Amino acid sequence: MTAIALTIAGSDSGGGAGIQADLKTFSARGVYGASVITALTAQNTKGVQGIHDVPPDFVAAQIDSVLSDLKVGAVKIGMLSKPAVIEAVAAGVARHGMTKVVLDPVMVAASGDKLLSDDAIDTLRTVLLPRAVVVTPNLPEAAALLDEGVAENEDAMRAQGERILALGPKAVLIKGGHASGPESVDLLVEEHGVTRLSAARVATRNTHGTGCTLSSAIAAELAKGASLADAVREAKAYLSAALAAADTLEIGSGHGPVHHFHAFW
């Protein structure tokens, strides 16, 4: 059986994040990728110049088209900028009985451009978080979900992860990429405990699409049948290698992409 993963996210015209990063990641991890586009962005390595939202009913139509035909093993959800789109996605996931849902709560691009409206955060928190097998916020996103300050150490990261867990997802992967120090530490917070995952911090400006890449790599591994803990470990190792190879690419003049195909090119 061919492993299939579905990404529900926005399109990045520059190719480094969003749907494009997800499909590249699925392919690199040996998984067939399908897509549901929630928004179009005019975007490059320097920033986001415009966002055009896809109507909620057409987002729902895409979900039904894919899930009524393809045997999807896992779903990654990324950029959802409006409450009505969030509700359409949550309803679609529920309608088709999808349980392996990886939610990347995309709020701000690497360039600093805002991708999620303020009124959508509460809808994301209450409608979609409870449907996720894992939610993957970075430090600013975790703070925004809880309406708190950004965690400044691992104890604070763990505490915020536990509070997000109480909102309903099965697990929380709180990512420390925005922190400082020689290690990049992520914490996988589950009901039965916390797993610390660390990797050497990579010094590169080419970090565009890191969150998309990590969450879609987790979804790819889940689609292949891996446990959540193993999927997260494999995904973090893949992203670390993609970051380490990022400077071998020469893409754009801003925050360039990670190297999704570092093992092949």
C-alpha positions in Angstrom: 0.0 0.0 0.0 1.4 3.4 -1.0 1.6 5.7 2.0 -0.3 9.0 1.3 -0.2 12.2 3.3 -2.4 15.3 2.8 -1.4 18.9 3.4 -4.1 21.5 4.1 -2.3 24.8 4.0 -1.5 28.0 2.1 0.5 28.2 -1.1 3.9 30.0 -1.1 4.7 31.4 -4.5 8.4 31.4 -3.6 8.3 27.7 -3.0 10.0 27.6 0.3 7.1 27.1 2.7 3.5 26.1 2.8 2.0 23.6 0.3 5.2 23.6 -1.7 7.5 22.8 1.3 5.0 20.1 2.4 4.9 18.3 -0.9 8.7 18.4 -1.2 9.0 17.0 2.3 6.5 14.2 1.6 8.4 13.3 -1.5 11.7 13.3 0.2 10.3 11.1 3.0 9.0 8.6 0.4 5.3 9.4 0.7 2.8 10.4 -1.9 1.5 13.9 -1.3 -2.0 15.4 -1.9 -3.0 19.0 -1.1 -5.8 21.3 -0.2 -5.0 24.9 -0.7 -6.5 27.3 1.9 -4.9 30.5 0.7 -2.7 31.9 -2.1 0.2 34.1 -1.0 2.3 36.5 -3.1 5.5 35.6 -1.3 9.3 35.3 -1.7 12.3 35.0 0.5 12.0 38.7 1.6 8.4 38.6 2.8 4.7 38.2 2.1 3.3 40.8 -0.3 -0.3 39.6 -0.4 -2.8 37.0 0.8 -5.8 35.8 -1.1 -8.0 33.5 0.9 -9.8 30.5 -0.7 -13.5 30.5 0.1 -14.4 28.1 2.9 -16.8 26.1 0.7 -14.1 25.4 -1.9 -11.7 24.4 0.9 -14.3 21.9 2.0 -14.8 20.7 -1.6 -11.1 20.0 -2.0 -11.1 18.1 1.3 -14.0 16.0 0.2 -12.5 15.3 -3.3 -9.2 14.0 -1.8 -10.5 12.1 1.2 -13.4 10.4 -0.7 -10.9 8.8 -3.1 -7.4 8.6 -1.7 -6.5 6.5 1.3 -4.8 9.2 3.3 -2.8 8.0 6.3 -2.1 11.4 7.9 -3.0 15.0 7.5 -0.8 18.1 8.1 -2.7 21.4 8.6 -0.8 24.7 8.2 -1.9 28.2 7.3 -5.6 28.9 8.0 -6.1 32.6 8.1 -9.8 33.1 8.7 -12.3 31.6 11.3 -14.6 30.3 8.6 -11.8 28.4 6.9 -10.7 26.9 10.2 -14.2 25.7 10.8 -14.5 24.2 7.3 -11.2 22.3 7.8 -12.2 21.0 11.3 -15.6 19.9 9.9 -13.9 18.2 6.9 -11.4 16.3 9.0 -14.2 15.1 11.3 -16.5 14.2 8.4 -13.9 11.8 7.0 -12.8 10.4 10.4 -9.2 11.6 10.2 -7.4 11.0 13.5 -3.7 11.4 12.5 -3.8 15.2 12.3 -0.6 17.2 12.7 -1.5 20.9 13.3 1.1 23.5 12.7 -0.5 26.7 14.1 1.0 29.1 11.5 0.7 32.6 12.7 3.8 34.5 11.5 6.2 34.0 8.5 9.9 33.8 9.0 10.1 37.3 7.6 7.8 38.5 10.5 4.7 39.0 8.3 1.5 38.1 10.1 -0.4 35.2 8.6 -3.3 34.6 11.0 -5.9 37.2 11.9 -6.5 37.9 15.6 -10.1 36.7 15.5 -8.9 33.4 14.1 -6.7 32.5 17.0 -9.6 31.7 19.3 -11.3 29.6 16.6 -8.1 27.7 16.1 -7.7 27.1 19.8 -11.3 25.9 20.4 -12.3 24.2 17.1 -9.1 22.6 15.7 -6.7 21.9 18.5 -8.9 19.2 20.0 -8.7 17.3 16.7 -4.9 17.1 16.6 -2.8 14.1 17.4 0.0 16.7 17.8 0.2 20.5 17.6 3.6 21.9 16.8 3.9 25.6 18.0 7.2 27.5 18.1 7.8 29.7 21.1 5.9 32.8 19.8 3.0 30.6 18.6 2.8 28.8 21.9 2.7 32.2 23.7 0.0 33.5 21.3 -2.2 30.4 21.8 -2.1 30.9 25.6 -2.1 34.7 25.5 1.1 34.7 27.6 4.7 35.9 27.3 7.3 33.8 25.3 8.9 31.0 27.3 12.5 31.8 28.1 13.7 28.4 29.4 12.9 24.7 29.2 10.8 24.8 32.4 8.6 27.5 31.0 8.4 25.6 27.6 7.2 22.5 29.4 4.7 24.5 31.5 3.3 26.1 28.3 3.2 22.8 26.5 1.2 21.3 29.4 -1.3 24.2 29.2 -1.7 23.7 25.5 -2.2 20.0 26.0 -5.1 20.8 28.4 -6.8 22.5 25.4 -7.4 19.1 23.8 -4.7 17.8 21.5 -3.2 14.4 22.1 0.3 15.8 22.3 2.2 19.1 21.9 5.6 19.5 20.3 6.8 22.9 21.6 9.8 23.9 19.4 12.8 25.8 20.7 14.2 27.1 17.4 13.6 30.7 18.4 15.6 30.3 21.6 19.4 30.8 21.8 22.3 28.6 22.7 24.3 25.8 21.1 21.3 23.4 21.2 17.9 23.6 19.6 15.6 21.8 22.0 12.1 20.7 21.4 9.8 19.2 24.0 7.2 16.5 23.1 4.6 16.9 25.8 2.1 14.1 26.2 -0.3 13.0 29.0 2.1 10.4 30.2 5.3 12.6 30.2 7.7 14.8 28.3 10.4 13.8 25.8 13.3 16.1 25.3 14.7 16.2 21.7 17.8 18.2 21.0 20.0 18.9 18.0 23.0 21.2 17.4 21.7 24.7 16.4 22.6 25.4 12.8 23.9 28.9 12.0 22.1 29.9 8.8 19.7 32.6 7.7 18.0 30.1 5.3 15.2 29.1 7.7 12.2 29.8 5.5 9.7 27.0 5.9 11.2 25.2 8.8 7.9 24.8 10.7 6.1 23.6 7.6 8.9 21.1 6.9 9.0 19.7 10.4 5.2 19.2 10.7 4.9 17.7 7.2 7.8 15.3 8.0 5.9 14.2 11.1 2.8 13.6 9.0 4.8 11.6 6.4 6.2 9.3 9.1 2.8 8.8 10.7 1.4 8.0 7.2 4.0 5.3 7.0 2.9 3.8 10.3 5.4 5.2 12.7 4.5 5.9 16.3 4.2 9.6 17.2 7.5 9.6 19.2 9.4 7.9 16.4 7.8 10.2 13.8 8.9 13.3 15.7 12.4 12.0 16.1 12.7 11.2 12.4 11.3 14.6 11.4 13.6 16.5 13.7 16.6 14.6 12.2 15.4 15.3 8.7 14.9 19.0 9.4 18.3 19.3 11.1 20.0 17.9 8.0 17.9 20.1 5.7 19.0 23.1 7.7 22.7 22.0 7.7 22.6 21.8 3.9 20.5 25.0 3.4 23.5 27.2 2.5 24.4 25.0 -0.4 21.3 26.5 -2.1 21.3 30.0 -3.6 17.6 30.9 -3.6 16.5 34.6 -3.3 18.1 37.5 -1.4 16.2 37.1 2.0 15.5 34.1 4.2 16.1 31.2 1.8 14.5 27.7 2.1 15.9 24.7 3.8 17.3 22.0 1.5 14.4 19.5 1.3 16.3 17.2 -1.1 19.7 17.3 0.6 19.9 13.5 0.5 19.3 13.4 -3.3 20.9 16.4 -4.9 
